[in-house]
Amino acid sequence: MTNYPKYRYPEPIKIENRQWPDRVISKAPIWTSVDLRDGNQALPVPMNPECKIKYFKMLCDIGFKEIEVSFPSASQDDFDLVRRLIEENLIPDDVRISVLTQARQHLIERTVESLKGVKHAILHMYLATSDLHGQFVFNRSREQVKELAIEGTKMIKESLKKHGFGNEIAYEFSPEEFTDTDPEFGLEVCKAVKETWGKSSKSNFILNLPATVERRPPYQYADMIENFCNKYPYLDETTISLHAHNDQGCAVAATEMALLAGADRVEGTILGHGERTGNVDILVLAMNLESRGIDTGLNFKNMPEIVKLVEDASGIDVHPRHPYAGQLVFTAFSGSHQDAIRKGMEEQVRDQATEFFHQNWRVPYLHIDPAEVGRKYEKLIRINSQSGKGGVVFVLENDFSIFPPREMHPEIGHIVQKVSEAKGTEISTDEILNIFMNEFVNVTGPFVMQKYSRSDLDDTGTKIESHVKVEAFGEVYELIGCGNGPISAVVDALQKCPKTPDFELINYSEKSRGSGAHATAVAFVGLKFSGKTVYAAGEHSNINRAAIGALFSALNRADKVLKQI
């Protein structure tokens, strides 16, 4: 036996003046869901009838106008599903169902019977045309395989006529294993099928050219489609359809390239279910096009509900990093990513990015707005030991309406990171809030405020006198301070306490938190002690009390921090 290599690089497709790499997709293809047939047949536990009906309604809600629902001759359940959809009037007027058959008389007859009373539908016949199938599965020559395709088409025409169908039934032919088929022979079979079927409108005759098993690189699928379109003489009467499987993980890329090459239609499944590694994931492909400004006609804004239904129907969980649908796809753990997202979101709110890039969404690390798929911003960033200050602050701002000044960010991030490293796992948003409150707000120590009052020293209210009763290191002091506001007056009083180290107030800010009766004020202060600045915060329904709380938290933090220097 000749010592051949185990694998060979697929023979390139020779095309003169190749066009597809320079084209741009400007409109969405016709989307055809095969979830209920191709996807369902590959599930460990196929869907029951009620699940199929629920799934069908979901596909209609998403916006699919063509849905392949079953292989009616394969089982009574599949036959009954088609009958139920028709008899219970469950098919919207603008949706065509599709049913699959092989090129055998009794299977075709049963399939046509299932369509009785349908308003419009697609009858889909497939036949493998590769030499691999012809030689080793069918034991037939190329000519005999072509004859099977012709005879199958004739049988469909005759059966449709016998049952009184006319133009309401479109015909789809799939030369299965198209990408494994000799290109010239594949073209020859498809021409023969079209000529047997006769004259048609473009929408009523479909040639589905599948990458049944992905053996070629994705660009070769496009080459095969462009080569076919260049040589096929009936393009004005034919819809060119794609059906890519994902054996090499390139089904989405291959399909997008093949659309550039001239295809009009895409068959696939939500989340890519199907034989082996599955079909092209229509969800991913459609959202990719959406991210490039193309109106796809499909709506995935309720993605969490869609994912839940598909998981329940299939019994297969969605990977957390599955594009668009996974729980982690809009989540950043890395500190640099978190910081960039936070800053980008701020610019997005101010429309700066919109003006600069001339588009309404441009945020670092987020190629689409998570709201497009029903996700919320507060879960964008999750915190572990790899996270930085930007992510922690983003959580405080977006989940809890706490807006620390920029100068506090590094210390907040450092403290949360130390807790995360000690824990060894991800930290929840509630844990981040607790860390912030314990480390910066509710800080206990040697300084305790026992009593506070104030009075105005002039009619304008700009000269304030504060009376503060303070416990410091176990001793009680009653202090009086003056200032041009409540905070400066309390600072003046505290600086008169003999137990208070010398300090200077260098940073003060405040923000409201919440709204209505439950609103509070959060105050932030920075106190400078001999070159070292210590930050803290206070929260209270009264802004002055929040600020005073922040001052005492800062003094207590300083007692701990300065001892560590």
Secondary structure, DSSP 4 states (H G I P E B T S, - for coil): -----S--PPPPPP-TT--GGG----S--EEEE-IIIIIHHTSSSPPPHHHHHHHHHHHHHHT-SEEEEE-TTT-HHHHHHHHHHHHTT-S-TT-EEEEEEES-HHHHHHHHHHTTT-SSEEEEEEEE-SHHHIIIII---HHHHHHHHHHHHHHHHHHHHHTT--TTEEEEEEEESGGGS-HHHHHHHHHHHHHHH-S--GGGEEEEEEESS--S-HHHHHHHHHHHHHH-TTGGG-EEEEEEB-TTS-HHHHHHHHHHTT--EEEEBGGG-SSTT-B-BHHHHHHHHHTTT---S---TTHHHHHHHHHHHHS-PPPTTSTTTSTTTT-B-SHHHHHHHHHHHHHHHTTHHHHHHTSS--BTTBSS-GGGGT--GGGSB-B-TT--HHHHHHHHHHHH-----GGGHHHHHHHHHHHHHHH-S-B-HHHHHHHHIIIIIS--SSEEEEEEEEEESSTTS-SEEEEEEEEETTEEEEEEEEESSHHHHHHHHHTT-TTSPP-EEEEEEEEEES-GGG-EEEEEEEEEETTEEEEEEEEESSHHHHHHHHHHHHHHHHHHHHHH-
